[in-house]
C-alpha cells in the first residue's frame, strides 16, 4: 500500500509495485506528427532526409559530408529492386573521402555502428525522438568495404 | 611653463606681432597641437634677452624661420601618414591572397615608415629630429596603423631587433585570419560546435568560422568535473580521454583536429567546412557594418553571426579582497587549464576546500573525495544552504544527498557563510560568520557563472536584468543576423517563460536551434533540454525543465535495487553520456562491468523515484531519481503543460519499478 507524508510544501509518496500496476489515468495530449516545431526524426514528414538528425552524428557535416549526403540521398530515393544498386559510385566516392580522414572515420572491417558513431561523431549529444534502429544500418553501410548497402526497412519510402 | 609665460610677457609687443604670423602658419598646416606656439618662445629664450628696436627684425626673422620649419614638418608628417595608411590598407587587402611569408607583410610597413622615423636596421637612432620617434606614436593614425606604429617606435627605440622577429610578432596570426565569414560563431564551446554542425548539415558547402579566446578546439565540459577524475590513466591531463562506464574511451574534444579546415584554407575550401581560430578574442562588434574586430585589430565581416560566449566563473568577494597569496591558492573551475592545474595541485597538498554546494561544487567534491581514499587528501565542502544541491532538490532529498556526499569522503560544512579568508603560516584560514574556522591549503570556488556579455555594449544588444545574459526572443535571435545560444542566452521559452539555462544539453539544443535558424528555419525553442548529475556511483539523476527547490514538489518513490544506479543505466544503454542514450541508442552486446554496484540500503527509502516540480498546478520540472532512459516521457509531460489532478497517476507512466 502506498503511503505518503508531507514535509512543508513537499509531498512524498511511497509506492509499491502493486500500487502502480493499474494503468495510469493521466491524460497526455496526442502528438501532431507534422508539428513544425518538433525535432524531426531521420525522415521528415515530406519524405526528405533530415540531415540535422542527431542520429546521424556528424556524418552530414564533416569533411566528407557532401559525399555522404550524395550517397545516402541516392540510396534513399532509389527505386531499384536492389535498393541503392545504382549508387555504387557515390558510395565509392564517400569511402574514398573517408579514407583520407582515418581519425574521423576509422576503417575497420565488421565495424559495429556504435564505435564509429562514437569516435566519428564525437558529437555534442542531443535528445531526439529519432527511431534508434535507423542509426545502426547507416554507418555500417557507409563503411561497408564494397558492394550494395543492406536494405534499410525504415528508410524505405 | 612659467618660464615660457614670463618670457612671453616680456616679449609681449614682439610676440603680438610674430604671433599673427604663427597663427597663420598653424592654420595653413592644419595642425593645432600646441607644439608650434611653444617652440617659438623657446627659440627666443635661446637667442638671448630682448634688445632694442634693431632686434625686432632679428626676432621677426627667427619667428618666420621657425614658423616655416614647423609648417614643413607638419606637411611631411601628414603626407607620410597618408602614404603609410594607404600602404597599410593595400597590405591588409592583399593579405588573404598572399602566400604567407612573415617578412613580406612587414616590408611595406617598414618602407612606409622610413620617411617618418628610424628604421631598425639601416638607420638606427639617426633620426632626422629628436622629436620624431614620439610624434608617430602620438599622431592620430588610422586604427590599423596605431599598433604597427607603436610597435615600430618600440623597435626603433630598442634598435637591436632584426627584421624577422618583429615581423613574426606583429603580423603572422592576422595573415591567417579570413576577412569574411558567411557564418561567424563567436565562442568555441558546446553551443558553438552544435550550431556549426547544424549549419553544415543544412547548408551544403557552408563555411563556418569559430573564433574562440581559448587555445583549445571545441570540447565538452561535463567530463572535466566527472569522468576525467575517475580515470586510471596517469597521463589523463594530457590526453583528456576518459573511459565511459561502457568501457569505451573517448576524448573530450568533439572532433579531432583533422575534422576542421585550417583558417588559411577557409576561403578556398571546396565543400566548405568549419575552421577554428583559437586564442583570439572578439572585442568589438559593429552590427550596422556586420563585422567584428578581434583583439589583434583584424576585422572579420559576416553574413550571420552567433554569439556563444558562455561565461566566466564567479568569485567570492571575500576571496578577491583577501590578497594575492589567497588568490594564488584559489581555483575558479571551468576550462581545461583549470582542470589541469587543479589536478596537479590536488596531488601536492593535504587539504582542499570547495566553496559552493551546487552541481559543480558537489561533483568536484565527490571526485576529489574519491581520490582522498588513496592520497589522504582532506576534502572539505562548504556552502550556505542546508544540504548539497539545496537550491535544486527538496529539503528531504538534499539532506539525503548530503549524507551520500559525506560517504564519498567529503567533510561537508553546511550553513556556512564565509566572512573572510587569510593566508597565515602557509595555510589558508577561512573564517565563517558563525565563528567556525577552517584551515586548508587550496580553495576551489564554485559559486556560479557570470554570463559573458562583453559585446553587448559595442553591438547595442540588450542584456537581461533578471537572469543576466543577452536577451533574445523565442527563436534565439537578438537582432537580424545575430543569434545567441548556450549559457549566455536569456531566451523566451514558450512553455516555461523567460529563462537562462547553464547546462550542457541546453547548449547543444540551443546551439542546434540557432544553427537551424541561421539557415532559415525560424523555429522557436521547443525541444526541452535536460541535465543530469551523478554524485558517486549510487546517486544519479536526470532532470528537465525548471527544477527549483522553492517550488512545491511531489515525489513518488519506490525501493531501489542494485540495478538502479547510474553505472547500470549507462552500461545497459551502451553509451557514456546519458543525454546521448536517447538519440544514439546503439545496440551493443552486454558490456562487462567490473563489479556490480553495491546494494543500496538506507533508512529513508529515496532509492529511486520521480519528483514533480509544480507551478500554478502545472508540472514545470521533473527529476528522474535513479530512474533512467525515461526522459521522453518527462519531456512530454512538460510540453503538454496540463494540470494533472493526481500526480501519482502521472508517476505511473514512468514505470519506476521496472528497470
Contacts between the chains, C-beta under 8 A, distances in Angstrom:
chain1	res1	chain2	res2	distance
A	2	B	648	7.2
A	7	B	394	7.5
A	7	B	395	6.7
A	7	B	396	5.5
A	8	B	395	7.2
A	9	B	551	7.9
A	9	B	552	4.2
A	9	B	553	7.3
A	10	B	394	4.2
A	10	B	395	6.9
A	10	B	396	6.6
A	10	B	552	6.7
A	10	B	553	4.6
A	10	B	554	7.6
A	10	B	555	6.9
A	11	B	552	7.6
A	11	B	553	7.1
A	11	B	554	4.6
A	11	B	555	7.0
A	12	B	396	6.6
A	12	B	554	8.0
A	12	B	555	4.8
A	12	B	557	6.9
A	13	B	554	7.0
A	13	B	555	6.8
A	13	B	556	4.7
A	13	B	557	7.1
A	13	B	648	5.7
A	13	B	651	7.6
A	14	B	556	7.9
A	14	B	557	5.4
A	14	B	558	7.5
A	14	B	605	6.6
A	15	B	556	5.9
A	15	B	557	7.3
A	15	B	558	6.0
A	15	B	648	7.0
A	15	B	651	7.3
A	15	B	656	7.7
A	16	B	558	7.3
A	16	B	657	8.0
A	17	B	558	7.3
A	17	B	657	4.3
A	20	B	558	7.9
A	20	B	651	7.4
A	20	B	652	5.0
A	20	B	655	7.3
A	20	B	656	7.1
A	20	B	657	6.1
A	22	B	652	7.6
A	23	B	652	7.3
A	24	B	649	4.9
A	24	B	650	6.9
A	24	B	652	3.7
A	24	B	653	5.2
A	25	B	646	7.8
A	25	B	649	5.2
A	26	B	644	5.7
A	26	B	646	7.6
A	26	B	649	4.4
A	26	B	650	4.4
A	26	B	652	7.1
A	26	B	653	6.2
A	27	B	642	7.0
A	28	B	636	6.0
A	28	B	637	7.3
A	28	B	640	6.0
A	28	B	642	7.9
A	28	B	653	7.8
A	29	B	640	4.8
A	29	B	642	7.0
A	31	B	636	7.8
A	36	B	523	7.0
A	37	B	523	5.9
A	37	B	524	6.2
A	37	B	526	4.1
A	38	B	526	6.6
A	38	B	527	7.0
A	39	B	526	7.9
A	39	B	527	4.7
A	51	B	201	4.1
A	51	B	202	6.4
A	52	B	197	7.9
A	52	B	198	5.5
A	52	B	201	4.3
A	52	B	202	5.8
A	52	B	512	7.0
A	52	B	515	7.9
A	52	B	516	6.6
A	54	B	512	8.0
A	54	B	583	4.2
A	54	B	584	6.9
A	55	B	583	5.8
A	55	B	584	6.4
A	56	B	201	7.7
A	57	B	584	6.9
A	58	B	197	5.9
A	58	B	255	6.9
A	58	B	259	7.6
A	60	B	200	7.2
A	60	B	201	4.6
A	61	B	196	7.4
A	61	B	197	4.5
A	61	B	198	7.8
A	61	B	199	7.9
A	61	B	200	3.5
A	61	B	201	4.8
A	61	B	274	7.8
A	62	B	200	7.8
A	62	B	255	7.6
A	62	B	259	5.9
A	63	B	258	7.7
A	63	B	259	6.6
A	63	B	261	7.7
A	63	B	271	7.5
A	63	B	273	6.3
A	65	B	200	6.0
A	65	B	201	7.4
A	65	B	204	7.8
A	65	B	271	6.9
A	66	B	204	6.1
A	66	B	205	6.7
A	66	B	271	4.5
A	69	B	204	6.9
A	101	B	258	5.4
A	101	B	259	7.5
A	103	B	256	4.6
A	103	B	258	4.9
A	104	B	255	7.0
A	104	B	256	6.5
A	104	B	258	6.0
A	104	B	259	5.6
A	112	B	586	7.4
A	112	B	588	6.9
A	113	B	586	5.5
A	114	B	248	7.8
A	114	B	574	6.3
A	114	B	584	8.0
A	114	B	586	3.6
A	114	B	587	7.7
A	114	B	588	5.4
A	115	B	248	6.9
A	117	B	584	5.5
A	117	B	586	6.0
A	118	B	248	6.0
A	118	B	250	5.9
A	119	B	250	6.8
A	121	B	584	7.3
A	122	B	250	6.5
A	122	B	251	6.8
A	122	B	253	6.8
A	122	B	254	5.0
A	122	B	255	5.2
A	122	B	256	7.6
A	123	B	197	6.9
A	123	B	254	6.3
A	124	B	190	5.3
A	124	B	193	5.7
A	124	B	194	4.7
A	124	B	197	7.4
A	124	B	220	6.7
A	124	B	254	6.0
A	124	B	504	7.9
A	124	B	507	7.3
A	124	B	508	4.3
A	124	B	511	7.1
A	125	B	505	7.3
A	125	B	508	6.5
A	125	B	575	8.0
A	125	B	577	5.2
A	125	B	579	4.7
A	125	B	580	3.6
A	125	B	583	6.5
A	125	B	584	7.0
A	126	B	194	7.1
A	126	B	505	6.8
A	126	B	508	4.4
A	126	B	509	5.9
A	126	B	512	6.1
A	126	B	579	7.0
A	126	B	583	6.0
A	127	B	505	6.7
A	127	B	509	7.2
A	127	B	527	6.7
A	127	B	529	7.2
A	127	B	530	6.3
A	127	B	579	6.0
A	127	B	582	5.1
A	127	B	583	6.1
A	127	B	631	6.6
A	127	B	632	7.8
A	127	B	635	7.3
A	128	B	582	6.6
A	128	B	583	4.1
A	129	B	632	6.7
A	130	B	583	6.2
A	132	B	583	7.8
A	132	B	584	7.6
A	132	B	585	3.6
A	132	B	586	7.5
A	135	B	584	6.2
A	135	B	585	7.3
A	135	B	586	6.5
A	136	B	586	6.8
A	136	B	587	6.4
